[in-house]
Amino acid sequence: MALVISNVIKRFGDNTAVNNITFEIEKPGVFGLLGTNGAGKTTTIRMILGILAKDSGIITWDGKPITRETVNFGYLPEERGIYPKAKIIEQLIYFAKLRGLDGKTAKKAAERWFERLDVTKYANEVAEHLSKGNQQKIQLISALIHNPELIILDEPFSGLDPINTDLFKSVINELVEEGKFIIMSSHQMQAVEEYCQEILLLKDGKTILKGNLREIKNGYGRTNLIINCQEDIDSLIHDADIRIVAKTAAGYELIIKSEKQAYDLLEKVIQLKYKIDKFEIREPSLHEIFVEKVGESR
């Protein structure tokens, strides 16, 4: 199995929403489709699912164009996609039937997911009575109830508190263990880093970064320094010719030219007998890479 997107273009009038993008997902796991608002992520997703027709290029699953017959897919959209006035259990069974399940199997699958996501008590409620977070749980169930091969999650953590975010993450872990192919589009870079080995970053419909996330980060080197201490060390940082990225309540986030710079600064801080709570040299985070790349393109 493999998902192949090759030289895909989509225009809306004079606006090119997706401009000649190419990527492949050759093995199970989570692929990160990233970008700013309006970058072309959702348009790309809708073309993959056949909701929108591409203007040119190739989109295939296992060597065949994607249709309901060639791929069993599940889609969690960013916008709400459940009926507000309908009972939860009724619409989930309806969605499952559309994907080929019989009523008895659909009901059993819905009940299993109700228990897994702790929403059994809402089964006979209408959707509009649920909180945003619980509606998101129901949407996830509707995407997974028919056991799809290819799963697309567009901002899956939207509206979730930290406890339910962890619950969603545990479900995603289970899907990965089951060998599912997953595309995740999210603005939560920390979550993307947890799951995605491969990423594609879009800006104005164009690819500005693509590849293995670990290799991308290794290419930057260990250029970020975090020092948390209780004293003001602005002058020491300035004298060391180190750039301050942010000054937080805990300390400093810095950019260094070499690790020697960092250790020389550490030596001076120790000589002054300042208390240090944290000293860390690391590669840039995906959040920092995202901001840099989007900033460059602007």
Secondary structure, 3 states (H helix, E strand, C coil): CCEEEEEEEEEECCEEEEEEEEEEECCCEEEEEEECCCCCHHHHHHHHCCCCCCCEEEEEECCEECCCCCCCEEEECCCCCCCCCCEHHHHHHHHHHHCCCCHHHHHHHHHHHHHHCCCHHHCCCEHHHCCHHHHHHHHHHHHHCCCCCEEEEECCCCCCCHHHHHHHHHHHHHHHHCCCEEEEECCCHHHHHHHEEEEEEEECCEEEEEEEHHHHHHHHCCCEEEEEECCCCHHHHHHCCCEEEEECCCEEEEECCCHHHHHHHHHHHHHCCCCEEEEEEECCCHHHHHHHHHHHHC
